[in-house]
């Protein structure tokens, strides 16, 4: 969910370019007003807050939850990751989150399936693998791409 090189990509090509976090936040805003975001480890909190702020969605975030393991440790602690994730998601829902956004595809959909998670939580779960792919396809189907006023084509002098 780092949305790495997103601006460069949008400036470089004439097809829709959509970042995982960008898509997740916008899709979540269509199915709820308040979000709970779950990150891998608390050391990533400041960085992830800044990413959300970049998209102007910080006021929609109830809070961040933490699954408690860094990316390389997820597989070795699968059951604990799932347990921690569900516990944190329920805490966020009690605080007012209407949608849960897993901040990393290794949490969901890799280790936790979104349909199972939605059944457990009773709220929409918007993950960063399916959302950007489907959002880009939607934009392409509508004949839309990024604004060249906002993202001038690479190499253009305007």
LINTA-V273607 format. One record per residue. RES is the residue in three letters. SS is DSSP state (alpha for helix, beta for strand, coil for the rest). Layout:
res,ss
RES,SS
RES,SS
//
This chain:
res,ss
UNK,coil
UNK,coil
UNK,coil
UNK,coil
UNK,coil
UNK,alpha
UNK,alpha
UNK,alpha
UNK,alpha
UNK,alpha
UNK,alpha
UNK,alpha
UNK,coil
UNK,coil
UNK,coil
UNK,coil
UNK,coil
UNK,coil
UNK,coil
UNK,alpha
UNK,alpha
UNK,alpha
UNK,alpha
UNK,alpha
UNK,alpha
UNK,alpha
UNK,alpha
UNK,alpha
UNK,alpha
UNK,alpha
UNK,alpha
UNK,coil
UNK,coil
UNK,coil
UNK,beta
UNK,beta
UNK,beta
UNK,beta
UNK,beta
UNK,coil
UNK,coil
UNK,alpha
UNK,alpha
UNK,alpha
UNK,alpha
UNK,alpha
UNK,alpha
UNK,alpha
UNK,alpha
UNK,alpha
UNK,alpha
UNK,alpha
UNK,alpha
UNK,alpha
UNK,coil
UNK,coil
UNK,coil
UNK,alpha
UNK,alpha
UNK,alpha
UNK,beta
UNK,beta
UNK,beta
UNK,beta
UNK,beta
UNK,beta
UNK,coil
UNK,coil
UNK,coil
UNK,coil
UNK,alpha
UNK,alpha
UNK,alpha
UNK,coil
UNK,alpha
UNK,alpha
UNK,alpha
UNK,alpha
UNK,alpha
UNK,alpha
UNK,alpha
UNK,alpha
UNK,alpha
UNK,alpha
UNK,alpha
UNK,alpha
UNK,alpha
UNK,alpha
UNK,alpha
UNK,alpha
UNK,alpha
UNK,alpha
UNK,alpha
UNK,alpha
UNK,coil
UNK,coil
UNK,coil
UNK,coil
UNK,beta
UNK,beta
UNK,beta
UNK,beta
UNK,coil
UNK,coil
UNK,coil
UNK,alpha
UNK,alpha
UNK,alpha
UNK,alpha
UNK,alpha
UNK,alpha
UNK,coil
UNK,coil
UNK,alpha
UNK,alpha
UNK,alpha
UNK,alpha
UNK,alpha
UNK,alpha
UNK,alpha
UNK,alpha
UNK,coil
UNK,coil
UNK,beta
UNK,beta
UNK,coil
UNK,coil
UNK,coil
UNK,coil
UNK,alpha
UNK,alpha
UNK,alpha
UNK,alpha
UNK,alpha
UNK,alpha
UNK,alpha
UNK,alpha
UNK,alpha
UNK,alpha
UNK,alpha
UNK,alpha
UNK,coil
UNK,coil
UNK,coil
UNK,coil
UNK,coil
UNK,coil
UNK,coil
UNK,coil
UNK,coil
UNK,coil
UNK,coil
UNK,coil
UNK,coil
UNK,coil
UNK,coil
UNK,coil
UNK,coil
//
